[in-house]
Each structure stands twice: as C-alpha cells, then as structure tokens.
Amino acid sequence: MSTLIGVDVGGTHTDVAVLREGRSVRGKAPTRYDRFAQGVLDAIAVAAGELDLTREQLLAETELIVNSTTVVTNAITELRGANVGVLVTAGYRDTFRLGGGPRLNVYDDHLQVNMPDLLARESIVEIEERIDASGNVLVALDEAQVAAAVTRLVQERHVSAIAICFLSSYVNPAHERAAEQVIGRLYPELFTSPSHALLSSRGENRRWTTAVLNAFVHESAMAYVRSVAGELRDAGLKGGIAFFQGLGGAIGQQRALRYPLALLGSGPAGGALGACEVGRQRGAQRLLLGDMGGTSFDTGIVIDGEVPIGKHIEIGPFKTGVELVDIVSVGAGGGSIASIGERGTPQVGPRSARSTPGPAAYGRGGVEPTVTDAMIAMGFIDPDRYLGGRQTLDVDAARRALSERFAAPLQWSVEDGAAAIHDLAVVNMALAVREVTIERGHDPREFTFLAFGGTLPMFAGQIAAELEMRSVIIPRNSSVFCAQGLLLADFVVRREQTVDWPLADEDALPRVRATAEELRQRTVAELQEEGLGQREVRVAQSASLRFAGQTYELTLPLPDRPLQQGDGELLAQRFRETYERVYGAGTAWADAEIRMRDLTVTASARAADATALATPTIPPTEPARAERRAVYLPALRQWHTIDVHRDAALPIGAMLEGPCIVDAVDTTIFVPLGWRAERDARLDYVLTLEER
C-alpha cells in the first residue's frame, strides 16, 4: 500500500503530513532538541493513530519520507558549528575577515560591526598555487605543502573539516581536486568542502564563504541526518528517505551528507511548494504566502504558479552562492518572547522560547511571556483542547509571566499587555509582507493571502487588514502545510557555471552551448545517482544577465533546447523588458552591452505521486454546533463573548460572521470583526473583508 510522509522539524513543533489511499492526515509533537528523531517519531505516531494504525505499521507501508529541518539554519544563526580549517591560495588569507566589505542597512555607524569569525585565523593556511581567470596554471600545486598543512591543521588545530578555497577554481578545479585527493589519502574520514563543488561561479568571496559554511554546518547536519534516518529504519521504515533543500527540491541521504548547506531554509521552501500547488489548483495568479509557527513568520509571493528563487543569498552578514526559495523571515512566532528594551519600549522577538522550555503556559519551566501566552490570556486558545487535548495549558502561568515581566513594568493590565504583544506581532509580520511586495514593486492588494502554520490563522485577518488586502485563504491541514508541501517534492539537482557571454557576440555561442550541454550531462548524472530508476528526468535552463559594469543580475528562463543563432538578440530584448518591469519604465539602458554572467541547469524527477492531495479530506464527523467563549478583542480593548465553532463540525458551505473562532485540533482560526468566512468545497476557509 503506497503511503507518503512529509516531516517538517520546526523550532517548536515537529509536523507530519501523511498521504495514504487518497486520505490526508496530520500529526504534531514538540520538537526534541536533545533527540530530533524522537520528535519525528512522536508526530508520526499521532498521525498513525488517526489511521487506526501503530507507528510501526505505518512506517512499514511507507514508500517515501521527505524531511525538512531547521538544524542548518540554527547552526549558522547561532554561529555554533564545526572546527573548520581552510586551505587558501597564498595572499588571500584575510578574504574571510574582509567579507566583501559588508555593511548593515542602518544609519548609525556604531552599529556597523566586523564580520563574525566562523573560524580562527590560525586555522587558515596559505598554499602556493595559482590559476588565472582563463584556467591557465601559473603556479603548480605543491602536494607536499598541502599534506604538511593538512597534518598541522588536524594535529595542532584539531579541525574536523577542511574547506579548500583556491583562486579561479570555478573555471579550472584541478588544484582543488588534487588537494582533496591528498586529504583523502591522509585522513579518509575528514570532511572536505572544495569550493568549486559548491559553486562554479566567479566571485571568490561568495564561493569560498559557501565552502566554509558547508564545512561549518556539517557536524550538526550529519548528526541530524544519520540519527533521523537510522531511528526511522529501526522503527520499521521500509521505504526511502529524502531531505528537502532550501531551493525547493529533495535530495537523498548521501548527497545531504556531502552538501549539508543545501538543507538551509528547507522548512519555508516546503510551504512555498505547497503554495504553488494551491495557486495551480485554484487558478490564482498571485498568492502571498505566510507561515507562522512557533519561532518565526515566513512570507513570500507566488506569481503564475512560480515562487522566485533567490540567487547568491546573503545569510546574515555572509555573502554566499546559496540559492534559496525567496522567503523573508522575522522572529514572530508563537514562541517569540515579549520583552522591554533598554529604552523602555516593548518588543516581540526575535528570541524564542522554542519547544523547551517553551511558553510559560506549557509548564516546562518557561517564565518569559510569549505570543502564545498572550493569546491564551486573551481567551483565543482553549487551554483544554490544545493539540487535541494532548497537552493542557496553564492559563495562570501565562498571566503571571505577562504581568511580572511585561505588563506590570509598563503599568498595564495583563489584558492590555497581551493585546500590545498581539499588535506588535501583527505589525512585525505586516512589515515583512511589505518587504516581499511593496519594496519589490508589487501591490499586496492585488494578492490573495494564503495563511498557514500552527499560529498564523489567529492573525491572518489582522495582517491582511493592515495591508488593505480583502481575501485570505486558510488551507485545510494549515498547521502542517509545510510538511504537506514536501509530499509534492521533486528530486532536484542544480548546477551553475560562469560563462560571461556578451549577447551581441554570436561567435561565442558555441562555447556557451557546450557549457550548457556539459552542465546538462552532469546534473542528469548526479540526479540518477539518487536511485530514481527509469523515472522521467526533466531539464530546465536559465541564465543570469546584467548590463556591463553592474553588480547584480536578473534571472531569465532559457528555451528548452540548445541555444542557436539569434537567441542572443531575443534574450537581450527580454532582459530589457524584464528590467523595466522590475525597476520602472525607462530604466533600461538602450545602448548598453548586456552580458550573460552565469548559466544554470536544473534536473528534476518526480519523487512520488501525490496527486491525491487535490482530493478533500473526509467530511465533518461531528454535529454542527456553536459554543460561546469570552475573548479579549485587541482591536476593541474589551472582553466580548463570541461564537466558537469546532472545525470537525463545519460542513462545506458553512458561513461564519466575525468576530468568531474556529477551533481545530492543532490550530485556532480567528475571523475578525468585519470579516466573513466560508468553508469551500476543498474544506479550506476563505475569509473575505465585507464591503463597508
């Protein structure tokens, strides 16, 4: 029997979506930071119970598990990683300290700080070698010097990984490959990260930083991948296991162990993939996605069924060559801690209580007030039905934390303190939405807000109102939407190569075409190494283009065929049109040279058949009835008794008038005053702002 499982390991909860016989069920359990695999198994057990199966029975009949994780993201955010050594071309030892001259986007120069150190300067060893920008060897590599340097790094600096960062390796990787072979002969178990294998694109700082980060996160990522895969096998998993990449595709276990940095941002990418599918099914051309869980709020846009892929992402202060689904994240989750700043101003996040100790109401030792505590104190969350009654919440502990550490110092009541936390969270999320829409030339009023995650359905209407949006969709299985999106994953391998082609130079076309063919063969071969058998492999190519002399590029898709005479002129025309669409009419330089900087080839193959996700889940099983509950409404700063509906009792076509609440097993949906909610044929909730 074919069963698919998506697993999203978040900062507070681990979410599971299971597709079996056309039926979709979900499970949620606290994330275990001491043993991530246990949180995964706990969530799978919850989902198995929904199917009247044991966890072992479900795993034994599972074809594939696709997993996303925050482990890599957390390692970089917290700067907790492996002890890394670096072999670098002589004369370039301080490239990492300079970091490309990064500056923060702030006006106060006192806030401009140096690059954080991922490794000690003593762990960077210069190697006498040199390859020029055309790939010619100017100074041959001295393998004896490499061996001596590696031995010193291991024995004296006790490094557990080495990044190999040689000049011009993107055009000729011979020296990096030779150095890797030397390391392999001396220390076969030592993790190596040659820069050309991560990024074959010009720009030493980005390529080398990517290689160092890949080595920096390898210990935490490898421990996670091996423990989750191993414990799932021990628990009875018979099928395959894959890990999700931040660029929106799956990879196998061995590739995840070799390129752990690929797992960066994998959770939000799963939500983006699910949002693309929702847009396709509904025929929605413009969707704004929002995901609020326990630690953060993630947002991005989907236009014509595609979510943009950000190239050469900056991860905090680090300029990298990483490609990720274009998502903006802010510290506004259910576990985000409310505090009073140094100047006496209230603030929410970015610190999070995570799953341990968690919000004060969890009763696990948390004493700082969180967004969840605020919503509990105002009556939005039923303390007796949290996670379907599997966890009871302590309302008194939530109110005590709010009073002692937030409201009382500001001379507010508990309710007003909780309402202020609510309002700050809404503003933070609305600002993030503005960043992915208004600041990038899009009007949010032209989008439908697709709101998901365990926490966002409580806030979606208020965020939409802040941005003058009039329509919100809260999908069924909202609380595990990212995990469900993983079920749609393809296996994906992407490769990039600098070609530096002036589009007007038709004589260079054979060289560019040859590069494209080489990339195609490499990506297809690497994809087939994932053990996909005879599955159809799809290949797509794109290019990053810019006006000569510019620093940044725009990415355009290329035809699904070899480039031919005349394509350069057509690409130039499309580039100018795209440039003016992004930056405004008249901004394109009519007579400026246009260059293709990088060529990218992506090979993909379907991981499994998840078409049944388009089928609604089983209809309501409980009789329709409304309860009443006292809720402190932040917009009115007053207690009101409002209707509370059970998600399991609402049939297709049910119409609800705000203010009211819908209680689901693992989320709470709030319909604000002035909004109307309808449960549609897909069992989603569609919120509409009523005409005034």
C-alpha positions in Angstrom: 0.0 0.0 0.0 1.5 3.4 -1.1 2.0 5.9 1.8 3.9 9.2 1.7 5.0 11.1 4.7 6.2 14.7 4.9 8.1 15.7 8.1 8.9 19.4 8.9 11.0 19.7 12.0 10.4 23.3 13.3 11.7 25.3 16.2 8.8 24.5 18.5 6.8 21.6 16.9 7.6 18.8 14.5 4.8 18.5 11.9 3.9 15.4 9.9 1.6 15.1 6.9 0.6 11.6 5.7 -1.0 10.7 2.4 -2.5 7.2 2.3 -5.1 5.8 0.0 -6.1 9.3 -1.1 -6.6 10.4 2.5 -4.5 13.0 4.2 -4.0 13.1 7.9 -1.6 15.0 10.2 0.4 14.8 13.4 2.2 17.3 15.5 4.5 16.8 18.5 7.0 19.0 20.4 10.4 19.2 18.7 13.1 17.4 20.8 16.4 19.3 20.7 18.1 16.6 22.6 16.9 14.0 20.1 15.3 15.2 17.0 14.4 11.8 15.8 12.2 11.2 18.8 10.1 14.3 18.0 9.7 12.9 14.4 8.6 9.5 15.7 6.2 11.1 18.2 4.5 13.1 15.4 4.3 10.1 13.1 2.7 8.1 15.9 0.0 10.8 16.2 -0.8 10.6 12.5 -0.8 6.8 12.7 -3.4 6.9 15.4 -5.6 8.9 13.0 -5.5 6.0 10.6 -6.0 3.4 13.4 -2.5 2.1 12.8 0.5 1.7 15.0 3.6 3.8 14.2 5.4 0.6 13.1 2.6 -0.4 10.8 2.5 3.0 9.1 6.3 3.1 8.6 6.3 -0.5 7.2 3.9 0.6 4.5 5.6 3.9 3.7 7.0 4.4 0.2 8.9 7.6 0.9 9.5 10.1 3.7 10.6 13.7 2.8 12.1 15.6 5.6 12.9 19.3 6.2 14.8 20.7 9.2 16.0 23.9 10.8 19.2 22.4 12.1 21.4 24.0 9.4 19.7 27.4 9.7 20.1 27.3 13.5 23.8 26.4 13.3 24.5 29.5 11.2 22.2 31.8 13.1 23.7 30.8 16.4 27.3 30.5 15.0 27.6 27.1 16.6 29.4 24.8 14.1 32.4 22.6 13.5 36.0 23.5 14.0 37.0 24.3 10.4 40.3 24.6 8.7 40.9 26.3 5.3 43.4 25.9 2.6 43.5 29.1 0.6 45.6 30.5 -2.3 48.7 32.3 -1.0 47.9 36.0 -0.4 44.2 35.6 0.2 44.2 34.6 3.9 42.2 37.6 5.1 39.4 37.3 2.5 37.1 35.8 5.1 37.7 38.6 7.6 37.1 41.3 4.9 33.9 39.5 3.8 33.5 41.6 0.7 33.2 44.8 2.8 29.7 44.2 4.2 27.7 47.0 5.8 24.4 46.8 7.5 21.4 48.8 6.2 21.3 51.2 9.1 22.3 54.8 9.5 24.1 54.5 12.9 27.8 53.8 12.2 28.1 52.5 15.8 26.1 49.5 14.6 28.4 48.6 11.8 30.4 45.7 13.1 33.1 43.4 11.8 32.4 40.1 10.2 31.8 37.4 12.8 34.5 34.7 12.7 33.5 31.3 11.5 37.0 30.0 12.2 40.2 31.2 13.8 42.8 32.9 11.6 45.3 30.4 12.7 43.2 27.7 11.0 43.6 29.3 7.6 46.7 28.1 5.8 48.1 29.7 2.6 49.1 27.3 -0.2 51.4 28.3 -3.0 49.4 27.7 -6.2 47.8 29.9 -8.9 45.3 29.5 -11.7 44.4 32.6 -13.7 40.9 33.7 -14.8 41.2 31.8 -18.1 42.0 28.5 -16.3 45.7 28.5 -17.1 48.1 27.1 -14.4 50.5 29.9 -13.4 51.9 28.2 -10.3 51.7 24.4 -9.9 50.2 22.9 -6.7 52.8 21.6 -4.3 51.1 18.5 -2.9 53.8 18.0 -0.2 52.9 21.5 1.1 49.2 20.6 1.1 50.0 17.4 3.1 52.0 19.3 5.6 49.3 22.0 6.0 46.5 19.4 6.5 48.6 17.4 9.1 49.2 20.6 11.1 45.5 21.6 11.0 44.4 18.2 12.2 47.1 17.6 14.8 47.5 21.1 16.1 44.2 22.9 15.4 42.1 19.7 15.8 39.9 20.6 12.9 37.1 18.2 11.9 36.6 19.7 8.4 38.6 21.5 5.7 37.4 23.9 3.1 39.5 24.2 0.0 39.4 27.7 -1.4 41.7 28.2 -4.4 41.6 31.1 -6.8 39.8 30.6 -10.2 38.7 27.1 -9.3 35.3 27.9 -10.9 37.0 27.8 -14.3 39.6 25.1 -13.6 39.1 23.0 -10.4 42.2 20.8 -11.0 44.1 22.1 -7.9 41.1 21.8 -5.6 40.5 18.3 -6.7 44.2 17.4 -6.2 44.2 18.9 -2.7 41.1 16.9 -1.9 42.8 13.7 -3.0 45.7 14.4 -0.7 43.4 14.9 2.2 41.6 11.7 1.4 44.8 9.7 1.4 45.9 11.2 4.8 42.6 11.4 6.6 39.9 9.5 4.8 37.2 10.4 7.4 37.9 14.1 7.4 35.1 16.2 5.9 36.2 18.2 2.9 34.4 21.1 1.2 36.1 22.2 -2.1 34.6 25.5 -3.3 34.1 24.5 -6.9 31.8 21.6 -5.9 29.5 24.1 -4.1 29.6 26.9 -6.7 31.2 27.1 -10.1 30.6 30.9 -10.4 33.0 33.8 -10.4 33.4 35.7 -7.2 35.9 34.3 -4.7 34.3 35.7 -1.5 30.9 34.2 -2.2 32.3 30.9 -3.4 34.8 30.5 -0.5 32.3 31.6 2.1 29.8 29.0 0.8 32.5 26.3 1.1 33.4 27.3 4.6 29.7 27.4 5.7 29.2 23.9 4.2 32.0 22.7 6.4 30.9 24.7 9.4 27.4 23.1 9.5 28.5 19.5 8.6 28.6 18.1 12.1 25.1 19.2 13.2 23.6 18.3 9.8 25.3 14.9 9.6 24.3 14.0 13.2 20.7 15.0 12.4 20.5 13.2 9.0 22.1 10.0 10.4 20.1 9.9 13.6 16.7 10.6 11.9 17.4 8.1 9.1 18.8 5.5 11.5 15.9 5.7 14.0 13.3 5.7 11.3 14.8 2.5 9.9 15.0 1.0 13.4 11.3 1.9 13.9 10.3 -0.1 10.9 10.6 2.2 7.8 10.9 0.1 4.7 10.8 2.8 2.0 13.1 5.6 1.1 14.0 8.8 2.9 14.9 12.1 1.3 15.8 15.5 2.7 14.4 18.8 1.4 16.6 21.6 0.0 16.1 25.3 0.5 15.9 25.8 -3.2 12.8 23.6 -3.3 13.6 20.0 -4.1 14.6 16.8 -2.4 18.0 15.0 -2.3 19.0 11.6 -1.0 20.8 10.9 2.3 24.3 10.6 0.8 24.0 13.9 -1.1 22.7 15.6 2.1 25.7 14.4 4.0 28.1 15.7 1.3 26.4 19.1 0.8 24.6 19.8 4.1 24.4 23.5 3.4 21.7 22.6 0.8 19.3 21.9 3.7 19.4 25.6 4.7 15.8 27.1 4.7 14.2 23.8 3.8 11.1 24.3 6.0 9.8 27.5 4.4 10.6 26.1 1.0 8.1 23.2 1.6 5.4 25.8 2.3 6.3 27.6 -0.9 6.0 24.4 -2.9 2.5 23.8 -1.3 1.5 27.4 -2.1 2.4 26.9 -5.8 0.1 23.8 -5.9 -2.7 25.7 -4.2 -2.3 28.5 -6.8 -2.4 26.0 -9.6 -5.5 24.2 -8.3 -7.4 27.4 -7.7 -6.2 29.2 -10.8 -4.9 32.0 -8.6 -2.3 34.1 -10.4 -1.0 36.0 -7.4 -0.6 34.5 -4.0 1.1 36.0 -0.9 2.1 33.1 1.4 2.5 33.4 5.1 3.7 30.8 7.6 3.7 31.4 11.3 4.8 28.6 13.6 6.5 28.6 16.9 9.6 30.5 16.2 9.2 32.7 13.1 7.0 34.2 10.4 8.0 33.4 6.8 6.5 35.1 3.8 6.9 35.2 0.1 5.0 35.5 -3.2 3.8 33.1 -5.9 3.1 34.6 -9.3 1.7 32.4 -12.1 2.4 29.3 -10.2 6.1 30.0 -9.6 7.9 31.2 -6.5 11.1 33.2 -7.1 14.4 31.6 -6.4 16.9 34.0 -4.7 20.4 33.6 -6.1 23.6 34.3 -4.1 21.7 34.8 -0.9 23.2 36.8 2.0 22.9 34.8 5.2 23.1 37.4 7.9 26.4 39.2 7.2 27.8 36.3 5.0 27.7 36.8 1.2 27.2 33.3 -0.3 26.5 31.5 -3.5 23.5 29.7 -2.0 20.2 29.6 -3.9 17.0 29.5 -1.9 13.3 30.0 -2.4 12.8 33.7 -2.0 11.4 33.9 1.6 11.7 36.7 4.2 11.7 35.5 7.8 11.1 37.6 11.0 11.1 36.5 14.6 7.4 36.5 15.1 6.2 33.1 16.1 4.0 31.7 18.8 7.1 31.2 21.0 8.6 34.6 20.3 9.4 36.3 23.6 7.9 39.7 24.6 10.3 41.9 26.5 11.0 45.5 27.4 14.0 47.0 25.6 16.8 49.1 27.0 14.9 52.3 26.3 11.8 51.0 28.0 10.0 50.2 24.8 8.0 46.9 24.4 9.2 44.4 21.7 8.4 41.0 20.5 11.1 38.6 19.3 13.5 37.7 17.7 14.3 35.5 20.7 12.1 32.4 21.0 11.2 30.1 23.9 11.2 27.2 21.3 9.8 23.9 22.5 11.9 23.8 25.6 11.3 25.5 28.0 8.5 26.9 25.7 5.9 29.4 26.6 5.1 29.8 30.3 1.7 28.1 29.8 3.5 24.9 28.7 4.6 24.2 32.3 8.1 23.2 31.2 10.0 25.9 33.1 9.4 28.8 30.8 9.0 32.1 32.7 9.2 34.7 29.9 5.9 35.8 28.2 5.4 34.8 24.6 2.9 35.4 21.8 1.2 32.1 22.7 0.9 33.2 26.3 -0.7 36.4 25.2 -3.3 34.7 23.1 -4.1 32.2 25.9 -4.5 35.1 28.3 -7.0 36.8 26.0 -9.0 33.6 25.5 -8.2 32.9 21.9 -6.7 29.4 22.6 -8.7 26.8 24.5 -6.3 25.5 27.2 -8.1 22.2 27.5 -8.1 21.4 23.7 -4.5 22.3 22.8 -3.1 19.7 20.3 -6.4 17.9 20.6 -6.3 17.8 24.4 -2.9 16.0 24.4 -1.4 19.0 26.2 -3.1 21.1 28.9 -2.1 24.7 29.1 -1.6 26.7 32.4 -3.5 29.9 32.0 -2.4 31.2 35.4 1.3 30.7 34.5 0.7 32.6 31.2 -0.9 35.5 33.0 1.7 35.6 35.7 4.5 35.8 33.1 2.7 38.5 31.2 2.2 40.5 34.4 5.6 40.2 36.1 7.8 40.6 33.1 5.9 42.7 30.6 2.6 44.4 31.7 3.3 45.5 35.3 6.6 47.3 34.5 4.7 49.3 31.8 1.8 49.9 34.3 -0.6 48.0 32.1 -3.2 45.4 32.9 -2.5 41.8 31.8 -5.1 42.1 29.0 -3.6 45.3 27.7 -0.1 43.8 27.8 -1.3 40.8 25.9 -3.1 43.0 23.3 0.1 45.0 22.9 2.0 41.8 22.2 -0.6 40.8 19.6 -0.4 44.2 17.9 3.4 44.2 17.8 3.4 40.7 16.3 0.9 41.8 13.6 3.0 44.9 12.7 6.2 42.9 12.5 4.6 40.4 10.1 2.9 43.2 8.1 6.4 44.8 7.6 7.8 41.5 6.4 5.0 41.3 3.9 5.7 44.8 2.7 9.3 43.8 2.1 8.4 41.0 -0.3 5.6 43.0 -2.0 5.8 46.8 -2.0 9.6 47.0 -1.7 9.9 44.7 -4.8 7.3 46.6 -6.9 4.2 44.6 -6.1 0.9 45.8 -4.7 -0.3 43.5 -1.9 -3.9 44.4 -2.6 -3.6 42.5 -5.9 -2.7 39.3 -4.0 -4.7 36.7 -2.1 -3.2 35.9 1.3 -2.6 32.2 1.8 -2.1 31.9 5.5 -0.9 28.7 7.2 1.2 27.3 10.1 0.0 26.4 13.5 -0.3 30.1 14.7 -0.9 32.3 11.7 -4.7 31.6 11.3 -5.2 33.6 14.5 -3.5 36.7 13.0 -4.2 36.4 9.2 -7.2 38.7 9.1 -5.5 41.4 11.1 -2.3 41.3 8.9 -4.5 41.5 5.7 -6.4 44.5 7.1 -3.1 46.3 7.8 -2.2 45.8 4.1 -5.7 46.6 2.8 -6.0 43.0 1.4 -9.5 41.7 1.2 -9.1 38.0 0.8 -7.5 35.3 2.9 -7.3 31.5 2.4 -6.6 29.3 5.3 -6.0 25.8 3.9 -7.1 22.6 5.4 -4.3 21.0 7.3 -3.0 24.5 7.8 -0.9 23.6 10.8 1.2 21.0 8.8 1.0 22.8 5.4 4.8 22.9 5.0 5.0 19.2 5.8 2.2 18.6 3.3 4.1 20.6 0.7 7.0 18.2 1.0 4.8 15.5 -0.5 4.9 17.4 -3.8 8.7 17.5 -3.9 10.7 16.5 -6.9 14.3 15.3 -6.6 16.3 18.3 -7.8 20.0 18.9 -8.8 21.1 22.3 -9.9 24.4 23.4 -11.3 25.7 26.9 -12.3 28.7 27.9 -14.3 30.0 31.4 -15.2 30.1 31.9 -19.0 30.4 35.7 -19.2 28.9 35.9 -22.7 28.2 39.3 -24.4 24.9 38.6 -26.0 25.9 40.6 -29.1 28.9 38.2 -29.7 27.4 35.4 -31.8 30.9 33.9 -32.2 30.9 32.9 -28.5 27.6 30.9 -28.9 29.3 27.5 -29.5 31.3 27.9 -26.2 28.1 28.7 -24.3 26.2 25.9 -25.9 29.0 23.5 -25.0 28.9 24.6 -21.4 25.1 24.1 -21.3 25.5 20.6 -22.6 28.2 19.8 -20.1 26.0 21.1 -17.2 23.1 19.1 -18.5 25.0 15.8 -18.5 26.4 16.5 -15.0 23.1 17.3 -13.5 21.3 14.4 -15.0 24.1 12.0 -13.9 24.0 13.4 -10.4 20.3 13.1 -10.3 20.3 9.5 -11.4 22.7 8.7 -8.6 19.7 9.2 -6.3 18.5 5.8 -7.4 15.4 7.0 -9.4 15.4 4.1 -11.8 13.6 4.8 -15.0 11.7 7.9 -13.9 11.5 10.7 -16.4 14.1 13.4 -15.8 13.2 17.0 -16.8 15.9 19.5 -17.6 15.5 23.3 -17.5 18.0 26.0 -18.0 18.1 29.7 -17.1 20.6 32.5 -17.2 21.6 35.5 -15.1 22.0 38.7 -17.1 23.1 42.2 -16.4 24.2 45.4 -18.1 28.0 45.5 -18.4 29.5 47.0 -15.3 26.6 46.3 -13.0 26.9 44.2 -9.8 23.7 42.4 -9.7 21.8 40.3 -12.2 18.3 39.3 -13.2 17.5 35.7 -13.9 15.5 34.7 -17.0 14.5 31.2 -18.2 16.0 29.9 -21.4 14.4 27.8 -24.2 14.2 24.0 -23.6 16.6 23.4 -26.5 20.2 24.2 -27.3 20.9 27.9 -27.9 21.1 28.9 -31.5 21.8 31.9 -33.7 19.5 34.8 -32.9 18.9 33.8 -29.3 21.3 36.4 -28.0 19.2 39.2 -29.6 15.9 37.7 -28.3 17.4 37.4 -24.8 18.6 41.0 -24.8 15.1 42.2 -25.7 13.5 40.1 -23.0 16.1 41.3 -20.5 15.3 44.9 -21.2 11.6 44.3 -20.8 12.1 42.4 -17.5 14.5 45.1 -16.3 11.9 47.8 -16.8 9.2 45.7 -15.2 11.3 45.4 -12.1 12.9 48.8 -11.9 10.4 51.0 -13.8 9.8 52.3 -17.2 12.8 53.9 -18.9 15.4 52.4 -16.6 16.9 50.0 -19.2 20.0 51.3 -21.0 19.1 51.2 -24.7 22.7 51.1 -26.0 24.5 49.3 -23.1 26.1 46.0 -23.5 24.2 43.1 -22.0 26.2 40.1 -20.7 25.1 36.6 -19.6 27.1 36.1 -16.4 26.0 32.6 -15.3 24.3 29.7 -16.9 22.2 27.4 -14.7 20.9 23.9 -15.5 18.3 22.2 -13.2 17.5 18.5 -13.5 14.4 17.2 -11.7 12.4 14.0 -11.4 9.2 13.2 -9.6 9.8 11.7 -6.1 6.3 10.1 -5.8 2.7 10.6 -6.9 0.9 13.0 -4.6 -1.9 13.9 -6.9 -4.4 12.7 -4.3 -3.6 15.9 -2.3 -6.1 17.6 -4.6 -8.9 15.5 -3.1 -10.5 17.0 0.0 -10.3 15.0 3.2 -13.3 13.2 4.8 -16.3 15.4 5.6 -17.1 16.6 9.1 -17.8 13.8 11.6 -19.4 15.9 14.4 -22.8 17.6 14.6 -22.6 21.3 13.8 -23.0 23.5 17.0 -21.5 26.7 18.2 -20.2 27.4 21.7 -19.6 30.7 23.3 -16.4 32.0 24.9 -15.2 35.2 26.4 -12.4 36.7 24.4 -10.5 39.9 24.8 -10.5 41.5 21.4 -7.3 43.6 20.8 -8.9 45.9 18.3 -11.6 46.9 20.8 -9.5 46.5 24.0 -12.6 44.8 25.6 -13.8 41.4 26.6 -16.6 40.0 24.4 -18.4 36.7 24.3 -18.2 35.3 20.8 -19.1 32.2 18.9 -16.7 29.3 18.9 -17.1 26.6 16.2 -15.5 23.2 16.0 -13.6 22.6 12.8 -14.7 18.9 12.7 -18.3 20.0 12.8 -18.3 22.6 10.0 -19.6 21.3 6.6 -18.9 22.5 3.1 -20.7 25.8 2.5 -20.7 26.9 6.2 -20.8 30.7 6.5 -19.4 32.4 9.6 -19.6 36.1 10.6 -16.8 37.7 12.6 -15.9 38.0 15.3 -15.8 34.3 15.9 -13.3 31.5 16.4 -12.9 28.1 14.7 -11.1 25.5 17.0 -9.2 22.9 15.1 -7.2 20.1 16.6 -3.9 21.9 16.2 -4.7 25.5 15.3 -7.1 28.3 16.1 -8.7 30.4 13.3 -9.9 33.8 14.2 -12.4 35.6 12.0 -12.1 39.3 13.0 -15.0 41.8 13.2 -16.0 42.9 9.6 -14.8 39.7 8.0 -16.8 36.7 6.8 -15.5 33.1 6.5 -16.8 30.4 4.2 -15.8 26.7 4.1 -15.4 25.9 0.5 -15.5 22.6 -1.5 -11.8 22.0 -0.7 -12.5 22.2 3.0 -10.4 25.4 3.1 -11.6 28.5 4.9 -11.9 31.6 2.7 -12.0 34.9 4.7 -13.4 38.0 2.9 -13.5 41.5 4.2 -17.1 42.7 3.9 -17.8 45.9 2.0 -18.3 49.0 4.1 
